Amino acid sequence: MPSEEAIAMNDTEPKVRAIRPDLEISTLQRLPCFVGISGRTVDAGGLSMHLVVIPPGARSEPHQHVGHETAIYVLEGLVLTRWGAALEHEVVSQAGEFLFIPPGTPHEAINLSATQPARAVVARNDPAEQDKVQPVPRSSEADREFVHARLIAAPRERVFRAFAEPAHLARWWGPEGFSSIFERFEFRRGGTWRFVMRGPDGTDHPNEIVFREILAPERIVLEHLGGLHHFFLTLTLEARGEQTLVGWRQVFDTAAHRERIAAFVSQANEQNLDRLAAEVREL
């Protein structure tokens, strides 16, 4: 039989432990966090690691980490991280990519899908379960925007054609069940795009757009004029190997306007990207 002293020594020896992230805690970033490795769960002295979920279309509160580094591994989804003193920089992380955030760097995380959650493993050189964070102000446009993205299995020159050539654009522009009849299409800076969008119920919706910026094959900025909805839409095309990351950022005039139409527009934008991906496959 081992002595009582030997048993006591064994009880204090470090142990290898398996932890299931079943415990959900509320974070200051206002995202679901499931506790994994921490000082409380395994007596970690200098590390914590948790599972964070960003619900469809959700975003964290802007913040900065106090006194510790953060490493993130994206398991599922596309996540936009805005960072910098005014959140002026952006990086998009996809499943299978790491992200490093230095201490004291203001940032926010946005799930770029309105239909699917994003999941990531988040590690810090701090054993505390509750992150040490300081809130930072949101950007002036945060409450007025819709932000989406889609990875499309085609070079960006081909994806750009789907925007630039009206025969292709007419086949995918608009939500599911809508069709477009073009009256004027001047694909140049300052050019006018006038068309009628016909809904599934047969209702016609006149639209007029001005192209404010075109940088082939990287970026298109357009302004939707007048009518019920005035907004700016910025489309970005980033080459990622043989794929293209299409960014979609739509900014309305007021937060109230955005909130009023959010239920429809967030889904409509996803359907638009679905139709774009399908059209590119036919090019």
Buried (B, 14 or more C-beta within 10 A) or exposed (E): EEEEEEEEEEEEEEEEEEEEBEBEEEBBBEBBBBBBBBBEBBEBEEBBBBBBBBEBBBBBBBBBBEEBBBBBBBBBBBBBBBBEEEBEEBEBBBBEBEBEBEBEBBBBBBBBBBEBBBBBBBBBEBBEBBBBBEEBEBBEBBEBBBBBBBBBEBBBEBBBBBBBEBEBBBBBBBBEEBEBEBEEBEBEEEBBBBBEBBEEEEEEBEBBBBBBEBEBBEBBBBBBBEEEBBBBBBBBBBBEEEBBBBBBBBBBEEEEBBEEBBEEBBBBBBBBBBBBBEBBEEE
